[in-house]
């Protein structure tokens, strides 16, 4: 029996609907509107697309959207000074610095300049520490989206064996911490893991986040497992005409056609985890606004 498809678009729409309803309630009852500021440094085309999309979705959710654009030759000190001004701005409740930053700017230093209570990307050391310690905080959007999809598919996760393939600070490590908080037994696997296929094969939950197209084959997957494919990889079409024209398609880290015949649940690429990222950004912004203004404690 083929795996059940986990529809990330539908799940993201449900998250957005909840955010929109709560934002409307806060505005009607308290005259309060959350605000998200996005900082874009340089002219990277992909980053410009992402920033524009985030702004559009923020406005569609009923929030204030602030986009701060800086030229590529902006100094690190100037970027940090802008972040600090946004920290102090009462109309801004969430701050996101679009990555990557231009060469010569210390990404970690800029991230650490963000007020942790406005850090809607969940990347500051304070929020990473809160997550690792089991405390309330703002956590990275993609891992939170993965957890939402898993809980919708499986219900309770406690006691399940989870393997997270990838150890990045953006996805692998935080998603492992979130699964641990759900009382899963968690293994983080990576490029130096011995017998990687066998490690993956024992997982009730397999989260693939390594950025290698089609790495996870069908025979790496335990029958009936839930597979969350975080990979977003652009590869050439096999069709020679399309390939010759330079056209590419987006695929995940999992060999989908093989995996769908083995897994119990699986996220497609595109249409799985991807839509959840911005939806969870909106949710984080709402949460940050409620906490910063005292509408929500913790």
C-alpha positions in Angstrom: 0.0 0.0 0.0 1.4 3.4 -1.0 2.2 5.9 1.7 -0.3 8.5 2.8 0.8 11.9 1.5 1.3 14.6 4.2 -0.2 17.7 2.6 2.0 20.6 3.8 0.1 23.2 1.8 -3.2 22.3 3.6 -1.5 22.2 7.0 0.2 25.6 6.3 -3.2 27.1 5.3 -4.7 25.9 8.6 -1.8 27.5 10.6 -2.2 30.8 8.6 -6.0 30.7 9.2 -5.4 30.5 13.0 -3.0 33.3 12.9 -5.3 35.5 10.8 -8.2 34.9 13.2 -6.1 35.8 16.3 -4.6 38.9 14.7 -8.1 40.1 13.7 -9.3 39.5 17.3 -6.4 41.4 18.8 -7.0 44.3 16.5 -10.7 44.4 17.2 -10.5 44.0 20.9 -7.3 45.8 21.8 -6.4 47.9 18.7 -3.1 45.9 18.6 -1.4 44.8 15.4 1.8 42.6 15.4 4.7 43.8 13.2 7.4 41.8 11.4 10.6 43.4 10.2 12.7 41.6 7.6 16.3 42.8 6.9 17.7 42.2 3.4 21.3 43.0 2.7 22.5 42.9 -0.9 20.9 42.0 -4.2 20.7 38.2 -4.1 17.8 37.3 -6.4 16.6 34.3 -4.4 16.7 36.3 -1.2 14.7 39.1 -2.8 12.0 36.6 -3.8 11.8 35.2 -0.3 11.6 38.6 1.3 8.9 39.8 -1.0 6.9 36.6 -0.4 7.3 37.0 3.4 6.1 40.6 3.2 3.1 39.7 1.2 2.1 36.9 3.5 2.6 39.1 6.6 0.3 41.7 5.2 -2.2 39.0 4.1 -2.3 37.8 7.8 -3.3 41.3 8.9 0.1 42.2 10.4 2.4 45.2 9.7 5.3 44.4 7.4 8.5 46.3 7.5 11.3 45.6 5.0 14.7 47.1 5.6 16.9 46.9 2.4 20.6 47.6 2.6 23.2 47.6 -0.2 25.7 44.8 -0.5 28.5 47.1 0.6 26.9 47.8 4.0 29.2 47.2 6.9 28.6 44.7 9.6 28.4 47.6 12.1 25.7 49.2 10.1 23.7 46.0 9.9 24.0 45.5 13.7 23.0 49.1 14.3 19.8 48.6 12.2 19.0 45.4 14.1 19.4 47.3 17.4 17.1 50.0 16.2 14.5 47.4 15.4 15.0 45.8 18.8 14.0 49.2 20.3 11.0 49.8 18.0 7.7 49.1 19.8 5.9 48.6 16.5 8.3 45.7 15.6 7.6 42.4 17.4 9.5 40.0 15.2 12.9 40.5 13.4 14.2 38.3 10.7 17.6 38.8 9.0 17.5 37.2 5.5 20.3 34.8 5.0 22.9 34.4 3.6 24.5 37.8 4.3 27.2 39.2 1.9 30.8 38.1 2.3 32.6 40.1 5.0 29.7 40.2 7.4 29.8 37.9 10.4 26.4 36.1 10.2 26.6 34.9 13.8 27.3 38.4 15.2 24.3 39.8 13.4 22.0 37.1 14.6 23.2 37.5 18.2 22.4 41.3 18.0 18.7 40.4 17.7 16.6 40.6 20.8 15.9 36.9 21.6 12.2 37.8 22.3 11.9 39.2 18.8 14.0 36.4 17.2 11.2 34.8 15.1 13.8 32.7 13.2 14.8 31.1 16.5 18.5 31.3 15.7 20.0 33.2 18.7 22.0 31.3 21.3 19.4 32.2 23.9 16.6 30.6 22.0 18.8 27.6 21.1 19.5 27.2 24.8 15.8 27.5 25.7 15.0 24.7 23.2 17.8 22.5 24.5 16.7 23.1 28.1 13.0 22.4 27.5 12.0 26.0 28.1 9.6 28.2 26.3 11.1 30.2 23.5 10.9 31.1 19.8 12.2 28.1 17.7 13.2 27.7 14.1 10.3 27.7 11.7 11.1 24.7 9.5 11.7 22.3 12.4 8.5 23.5 14.1 6.7 22.9 10.8 8.1 19.4 10.7 6.8 18.7 14.2 3.3 20.0 13.3 3.1 17.7 10.3 4.2 14.7 12.3 1.7 15.3 15.0 -1.1 15.8 12.6 -0.2 12.5 10.8 0.7 10.3 13.8 -0.9 11.9 16.8 1.2 11.2 19.9 4.9 10.7 19.2 6.1 9.5 22.6 8.1 6.3 22.5 8.8 6.3 18.8 12.3 5.9 17.4 13.2 9.0 15.4 16.2 9.4 13.2 17.2 12.9 12.0 19.5 12.8 9.0 21.5 16.0 9.2 23.0 18.0 12.0 22.7 21.6 10.9 21.8 24.3 13.4 19.0 25.4 11.1 17.1 22.1 10.9 18.8 19.0 12.1 19.7 19.9 15.7 16.5 21.8 16.5 14.2 19.2 15.0 16.0 16.6 17.1 15.4 18.7 20.2 11.7 19.1 19.4 11.3 15.4 18.9 13.1 14.7 22.2 10.7 17.0 23.9 7.9 14.8 22.5 9.5 11.8 24.3 10.8 10.3 21.1 14.1 8.2 21.2 16.2 10.4 18.9 19.3 9.6 16.8 21.1 12.3 14.9 22.8 10.8 11.8 25.2 12.5 9.5 27.9 12.0 6.8 30.2 10.1 9.1 27.5 7.8 10.6 28.5 4.2 10.1 26.1 2.1 8.1 23.8 5.1 7.5 21.2 3.0 5.7 20.8 0.6 8.6 20.5 3.5 11.1 17.7 5.1 9.0 16.0 1.7 8.5 15.2 1.4 12.2 13.3 4.7 12.4 9.6 5.1 13.0 10.1 8.7 12.1 12.8 9.7 9.5 13.6 13.4 9.0 15.9 13.9 6.0 17.7 17.3 6.0 21.1 17.0 4.3 20.7 18.8 1.0 21.6 15.7 -1.1 19.0 14.9 -3.8 17.6 11.4 -3.6 20.1 10.2 -0.9 17.5 8.2 1.0 16.5 5.2 -1.0 13.4 3.1 -0.6 15.2 0.3 1.1 16.5 2.7 3.7 13.0 3.2 5.1 11.3 1.0 7.7 7.9 -0.2 6.3 5.2 2.1 7.6 7.5 4.8 8.8 6.7 8.5 8.7 9.2 10.3 6.4 9.7 14.1 6.5 11.7 15.3 3.6 13.2 18.7 4.3 15.5 18.8 1.3 15.0 21.4 -1.4 17.4 20.6 -4.3 17.4 21.9 -7.8 18.4 19.3 -10.4 18.3 19.2 -14.2 15.4 17.5 -15.9 16.2 14.1 -17.4 14.4 15.1 -20.5 17.3 16.1 -22.8 15.4 19.0 -24.4 14.6 20.6 -21.0 18.1 19.8 -19.7 19.6 21.5 -22.7 17.5 24.6 -22.1 18.9 24.7 -18.6 15.6 24.0 -16.9 15.6 22.4 -13.4 13.2 20.9 -11.1 13.0 20.8 -7.3 13.5 17.4 -5.5 14.0 16.3 -2.0 16.6 14.3 -0.1 14.4 11.2 -0.4 14.0 9.1 -3.6 10.2 9.8 -3.6 9.0 7.2 -6.0 10.8 4.4 -4.1 9.9 5.8 -0.6 6.2 6.2 -1.3 5.9 2.4 -1.8 7.4 1.7 1.6 6.6 4.5 4.0 3.4 4.9 5.9 3.4 8.7 5.6 5.6 11.0 3.5 5.9 14.6 2.6 6.3 15.5 -1.1 8.8 18.0 -2.5 7.5 20.5 -3.3 4.3 20.9 -1.3 5.4 19.3 2.0 7.6 21.0 4.6 8.3 24.1 2.4 4.9 25.8 2.9 5.1 25.3 6.6 8.1 27.5 7.0 6.5 30.9 6.3 3.3 29.8 8.1 5.3 29.1 11.2 7.1 32.4 10.8 3.8 34.1 11.0 2.9 32.1 14.0 6.2 32.9 15.7 5.6 36.6 15.0 2.2 36.5 16.6 3.6 34.6 19.6 6.5 37.1 20.0 4.0 40.0 19.8 1.9 38.5 22.5 4.9 38.0 24.8 6.6 41.3 24.2 3.4 43.2 24.9 2.4 41.0 27.9 -0.6 39.4 26.3 1.0 36.0 26.7 3.4 34.9 29.4 6.4 32.6 29.1 
